[in-house]
Amino acid sequence: MASISGLCSSSSNLIPKPNLPSLSRIQSPWMISSPLRIEDNLKISFSGISSKSSHSLLTHSVARDAPSSLSKIAATGDGVPGKSVAKKGLETDPKVLWERYTEWLYQHKDLGLYLDVSRVGFTDEFVKEMEPRFMKAFQAMEDLEKGAIANPDEGRMVGHYWLRNPKLSPNSFLRLQIENTLEAISTFAEDIIVGKIKPPSSPEGRFTHILSVGIGGSALGPQFVAEALAPDNPPLKIRFIDNTDPAGIDHQIAQLGPELASTLVIVVSKSGGTPETRNGLLEVQKAFRDAGLNFAKQGVAITQEGSLLDNTARIEGWLSRFPMFDWVGGRTSEMSAVGLLAAALQGINIKEMLEGASLMDEANRTNVVKNNPAALLALCWYWASDGVGSKDMVVLPYKDSLLLFSRYLQQLVMESLGKEFDLDGNKVNQGLTVYGNKGSTDQHAYIQQLRDGVHNFFATFIEVLRDRPPGHDWELEPGVTCGDYLFGMLQGTRSALYANGRESVTVTVQEVNPRSVGALIALYERAVGIYASLVNINAYHQPGVEAGKKAAGEVLALQKRVLSVLNEASCKDPVEPLSIEEVADRCHSPEDIEMVYKIIAHMAANDRAIIAEGDCGSPRSVKVFLGECNVDGLYG
Ligand SMILES: O=P(O)(O)OC[C@H]1O[C@](O)(CO)[C@@H](O)[C@@H]1O
């Protein structure tokens, strides 16, 4: 409470905002005193006092803070590209930078997409050294598209590129599967939207909401796309349950309220056995029962044929089922039913999304690095992070609707590239850390550290040229719109970071629409594939995730043993309170004593009939028993 009142009192010291007349164009202290210049600094002052002179930013000499690991290892060069190329300070001469910008700028005319890699300092020598690796990577991508087993550990083909160009499928069976699924998605979505398929007991007579239950790749793509592309008033509004947090689930269900009756529940799980998703489903089914609703008539499953989820949906007679293909990984599933069904139901043009992705794939098939945007990205990642993930990738979209892009990329990149072993079995601990939120918001959060602090990252700016739909813009001061500020913030941050030796890539699109979003997804999917090949790892498996899942399973199994032991002691007359040590011993897990304590503390905090006596601050003093004896004792 003290801190709350402290905050309240300090807020009263804030300088009051000036009273701005609505739609005013008069000069106010909130306006910048002179027009924004591209080269203006990160801190564009709102008080009319501009900070550092812009020119000093571009002309002061740049020294990279510390020798990069690449330059450090240069002396020992062992044949790995780049190791013989010591990184130099970044170019600072504006004329040379302009040359570099124009020389390397990639443009995709049809998509209106640009990629600027000029603020990454790779040298011609480095590009040349990387050439053989790129040729190998291009070959690997070609093989993959032809249906090679590109995921050797799991013996699987990797076919997300076929989803947007079914003609590429290695056989007609797969092609038909893709085309038929797409057709089924469009028809189903249309029938739901126009009310041909109705919820059984909704007064509105048509579905109004979607509740999507899934996690990881079965949630992140649909979440990103909904945030980026759903219209303000979509035919169906979407909500997500993407965790096994009961309070989070309750919140989603409570927010739906009576509209649960008109909610289409889409349960998405490739494996059909992910515990978080199963729990979400069980919780939602309970909510339906409690509300007297028939879940099956409102449930849709997206999963692999024959999975547990598929069988459940079939046996219970759910409204519909859509396939998830063996050869599509969760994190590359946005263009499968996983992403497309939810998108179509929200009125998003999925054909345009597929078209954007397909055009981008096409562009990424050239073997000329300079003309291949995904290869250019991979080249920058390799250069900036020394091919070993030594620097993080900070993704900064300057557009609110792209807020979730970095979260989406986090899984795509980190689950794909974060690997312990390479394809030859060498321990490499590869990866590329991704984080970010959005600009200019992040300028008022962590960009201080990016510019001045520890130099452990490179940035990716996502720029959207169109500020808002035509006809809505207005000048909030002479010659300057709100969108001009956003633009200025992006350019200012790019310049300010570079001036301090921080490299960046900029991806520019005309606007956020289904085509550009499809293209962005395809661009990064391919960049990940190429980069994985450059560093010789399997991008398409995720063995590391299993360790955490297995450990979680062991905790729950131990919990059942703890309950059994406590029950036995609590059924005695008189009841026998046990110390934590005694519980662990009787569970035959003395080495798990800490976990036993945590299990008991968690259950006690959740009114689970556990009575703990003693001081929780000194766990050794605690004695526990159950408030009631369960004569069946069935916890296992
Ligand atoms: O779609 P599923 O099988 O429920 O898996 C969800 C996610 O879990 C993971 O397997 C990781 O645990 C991801 O790769 C996947 O996207």
The ligand as an ORCA input file, in Angstrom:
! r2SCAN-3c Opt
* xyz 0 1
  O       0.261    -28.194    -32.098
  P       0.717    -28.960    -30.922
  O       1.058    -30.378    -31.252
  O      -0.281    -28.875    -29.812
  O       2.068    -28.326    -30.414
  C       2.131    -27.002    -29.957
  C       3.543    -26.520    -29.902
  O       4.310    -27.334    -29.050
  C       5.613    -27.509    -29.573
  O       5.713    -28.802    -30.009
  C       6.639    -27.245    -28.548
  O       6.322    -27.851    -27.374
  C       5.691    -26.531    -30.717
  O       6.638    -26.888    -31.630
  C       4.294    -26.554    -31.195
  O       4.027    -25.468    -32.022
*
